[in-house]
């Protein structure tokens, strides 16, 4: 059973100087992670969030990612 988590909207950081496009492709990396359906996965998720400028994303398909 999934653990209830509050999902906050994420905002990409400012693009680097000289970037003329949206900047999203060169300012962050998203890596797929396990859904927090087990205590181990939930503690991993919390560990990610303890780090500065790291967020967790849940997309409309139910896929989880950590973004840094």
N, C-alpha and C positions, 0 to 999 in steps of 0.2 A: 504494500500500500504506500503510495507516495506521501512524503512528508509535506505538510503545508508550508510554503515559502512565499514571502512577499517578493514579487518581481517588479523591479524598478526600471523605468526606461533608461537606456544608455545613450550617451552622447559621445561621438567620436572626438578625440582631441583636435586642436587646431592643426591644420596641415603644415608641413615644413616650409620654410622660406623657398621660393622658387617654384613651388607646385602650382600649376595653372589649372589643374583639374579639381575633382572633389577632395582628393587627398586620402580617401578611405583605404585605398589599396596599399599605401605605404605608411600608414600611421598606426595600424593595429594588426594583430594576428588573432584569429579565432580557431580554437581547437575543440573538437567534439569531446564531450565527457559523458559519463554514465548518468542517467537520470537518478536523482537521489531517492531511490526506492529502498535502499538499505542504509543502516546506520553508518557503515563504512563510507558509502558514497556521499552521504550528507556531511560527514566530518571532512571529507576531501573538499567538498564545495565550500564549507566554512573556511578551511585553510586557504583556499584561493582568495576568498574575499578579505582576508586579513592583510593582503598586500595592496600597497598603494597603486592606483590606476589599473586595477584588475576588476573585471565585472563578469557576471554570469548572465547568459542570455538563453531564453527559452523561445524558440520560434513557433510559428503557427502550426507546424507539423509535429510539435512535441519533442523536437531535437534540442538537446542542451549543449551549450558551448561555453568555454571560458575565454574571455577576451582580454588581451593585454597589449 
